[in-house]
Amino acid sequence: PGVVSTWLSETNPAGGDRLSSKNVFVYGIILAFMLPWSAFLVHGCVMAIAELVRKQDVRSAYPTVLLLTTILVMSCFADRKDRYLLPMAPIASVVAAQSVLATLRRTKTALPDWSHWAVLIAFALIPLLGLSSAVKTADGGRWFSPAFAISATAIAAMIVIVGWLASHRQRFAMIVTPFILMMLLQAVGVQGYAKTREGRSEMRPLADFIRDRYPTAQVFNFRGEREEKRAPVDLSIYLNRPTLFVPDPATLPRTDRPQIYVIVQGRRDPEPLPASGWAFLHKVRRDKDWYWAFVRE
């Protein structure tokens, strides 16, 4: 009993409503998953389809057939989530690798080298986006200072140029260069994203508030009448302790430690009232939800 409801509540992202995406092209995000190899992924699919039509190397087309068929079938269902596509990333990598291999071997149907390096040059300019008003920090500022953005761009461009020169002697440099470049851009991106509202956990202020006032408190997770709502796991992370599920705070046995429970107020929910013997402690907002903390009196 309750297996289905428990599974739904555990798989539902904290604070998110269980809404199906209406965009039938949501799985096109596979192209973003494969950056900076997206062009090779598309080309690999085209190569495989051409081989199927010509009935040449049918076996090499299997990864493409598997990838495209899976995306097509998944798109037919109403519940479309981009994370559902993650298990197909290895298959997409194989398809892209087939195109990369053709380019390394300079076959007739391969993508030209310049297309690969053009994509990498475009990626090397990405740190400059941190100077624009399109991306802002939580306090409304820009992601990067001009000095940081220009320095990161210069280093990225140097990586691409050195890789391009090295590729004239060693074709394998076409593989190594994107790896080094993406490692740099990953660090640069995290540096900026960590300053944004989305990059910060709204649960940390609540966790800090609880730890400062009740460092030894037991913290509980009360879902109320909405089984699909629960406190995010980052609350437990910043508290450095588990947040245990409690069916009814009023019946919770007392201990010699302070006791706190957290409950979620959805966008259309009324403000939660404290359970008998409990008092309001603090609340924080996360997206459209509020997270309320109550302490035992």
N, C-alpha and C positions, 0 to 999 in steps of 0.2 A: 504493500500500500504506500502511495506517495512517491514511488520510484520516479515516475514521469515528471511530477512537479519538482522534485528535488533536482533531477537532471537539468530541467529547464532553468531553474534558479541558479545553478552552479555554472552553467554555460553562458548565461546572459551577462554581458559586460556590465560592470558596476555603474549605476546611474543611467544606463541606456535603456530606451524602450525597445521592445522586440518588434521592430518594424521592418518589413521586407523592402528591399530596394526596387524601385520601378524602372530603373535604367537597365535595359537589356544588354547594354554594352559595358556593364560594370567589369566584366572579366577581361576587357581590353587592358586592364592594369598590368597584365602579364608583361606588356612592353616596358612599363616602368620597373617591374621587378628585374628585368634583364639588362637595364642600363649598366655600362655603356655599350652593351652588345645587342641592343634592340634591332638595329639594322640587319645584323647577321641572323637574328631569329626570323625576321620576315623573309629574308633571302633564303634561309634554310627551308622554310615552309614552301616557298615557290619552287626551289630546286626539287624537293621531294615530290610535289604534285606533278612537276614536269616529268620526273622519272616514272611516276605511276602511269601517266598518260602514254609515255613512250614504251612502258613495260620493260624498262632496263633493269636497274638495281632496285627491285621492289622491297627487299629487306631493309635497305637503308631508309626507306620511307616510313617504316613502322613507327618510330618516335613521333613523327609529324602527324600521322593518322591518329595515334593515341592522344596526342595533345589537342588537336582540333576537335576530335570527336568528344572528348571530355568537356571542353569548353562549350561546345554546342549543346550537349545534353544538360549541363549545369545551368545554362542560360534559359532553358525551358521551364525552370522552376521559379516560383515567385520569391522564395527566400534566397536572395543573392547577396553574398558577403564576399568582399575581396579576400579575406583570410582563408576562405574555402579553397582558393586556388593555390595556396602555398605548397601543397604536396606535389603540384605539377611543375614546380620550379626546376627540379632536377631533369625532368623530361625536356622542358624548354631549353635547358642548358645543353643537352645533347644535340638538339636541333640546331641551336646557334653554333655549337662546336663543329658541326658538319660544314657549315658555311665558312667558318674561320679556317678550317683545314683546307677547304678549296682555295681560299685566298692565299694561304701560305704556299700551296703547291702551284699557284698561278694557273689554275685550270681555266678553260674558255668561259665557263659559266660563273666564275667567281666574281665577287665584288672587287672593284679596283682598290688598290691600296690607299689612294687619296681619300676615299670616303671614310675609311677608318680613322685616318689622322685628322680629317676635318671635324669629326665628331669629338675627338679628344681635345682639339683646340677649343671647341665650343665649351667643353666641360672645364677646361682650364680657366675660363673667364667667369665661372660661376661665383667665386668669392666676391666679385664686384657687385653682385645682386644684394649683398649685405649692406651696401651704401644707399640703396633705394628705399623709398617710403613704402614699397609693397610688402616688405617684411619688417616687423617692428617687435621690440622687446615688450615685456609686460608693462613697463612704465612709459611706453610710447616712443622710445628712442630707436635708433638704428642698430642693426645687429652688430656691425663692425665699425671701428674707426677707419678713416681713410688709410692710415699707415698699415693697419693690419690687413685690410682688404687688398691693397696694392701689393704688399709683400707676399701674401698667400697666392695671388694671381701670378706674380713673377715666378715663384717657385714652381707652381703648377705648369706654367708655360715652359720653363726650363726642363722639367721632366719630360714633357712631350717632345721638345726639340731634340734632346739627347736620345730619346727612344727612337725618334724618326731617323736620326743619323746612324744609330746602331743597327737599325733594321736593314740597312744596305749591306751589312756584313753578316748579320745574324737575323734571320727572319723571325726567330723566336722572340725578338725584342718587341714584336707586335703584341705578344701576349703579356710580357712582363710589364710593359709601360702602363697599360690600363690598370693593372693591379696596384702598382705604386701610386698612380694618380688617384685612384679611388680611396686608397688608404689615407692619403692627405686630405681629400675632400670630405671624407667621413669625419676626421678630426675637426676640420674647419666648420662643417655643418653642425656638429654637436656643440661646438663653442658658441654658435649663434642661437641654436634652438633651445639651449638650456636657459636662455634669458627670456624666452617667450612664455605666455600664459599656458600654452599647451605643453610646454616642456617642463613645467613645474607642477608638483603635486599639491592639490588643494588640501590633501590630507596631512601634509607636513605641519602646517600651522596648528591644526587640531591636535596632532600627536605631540608637538612641542608644548602646547598649552597643558595637555594632560600630564606630560612628564615633569613639567616645571612645578605643578601644583600637587600632583599625586604621583610621585616617582615609583611607588610600589603598588600602584593600583592594579586590580584585576579589571580587564576590559572585555565587555561582552557585545555580541552582535545580535540585536533584536530586529526582526524583520516585520513585526506587526502583522497587519492583515495582507501584506503584499509579499508573497513568498519569493517573487523574482527580484526583490530589492535586497541588497546587502552592502555592508561597508566595503570599500575597495581594499584590495590586499596591501596597497602601499601604506595604509594606516598601521597594519601590523608590522610592516617593515620599519617604519620610522619610530614606532613604539618599541621595537625590538622585543616583542612578546606576541603571543597568539591572541586573537580576538575570538573568543569562543561563542558559539551560537547558544542563545537562551530562548526557550519558547515563551516564557513569561517572567519579566524581571521581578514582579511582585512576589513570586514564589522562590526566588533564588536564596539559598541558605546564606546567612551572614558569616563572614570570616573576620579575622583580625586585620585584614587589609582593606583599604578603600575599594569600592566597587563602582564601576562606571559602565553604562551601556550606551551604544550608539544606534540610532534609528534614522532611516532615510525618509525625507519628505519629498514626494514627487511634485511635479509642476502643478497638478490639479488636486493634490492632497491638502487637507487642512493641517494646520500646525499641530504637531503631536503633543499630547499632554503627558506629563511625567507619570510613571506608574506610582502606585501607592507607596509612600515612604521614600520617594526619590525627588530630587530637585534639579532644575535646569542648570547646566554647567557652561556650555558653549555651543556654538554652531558655526559651520562654514558652508560655503556654496561650492558646488561642482557642477558645471554646465547648467542644467535647468533644475537640478535637485539641491536640497539642503540636507546637511548631515548634522543631526542634533545629538549632543552628548548630555546625559543626565547622571548625576552622582547620588549615591545612596546617603540619606541623611542619618 
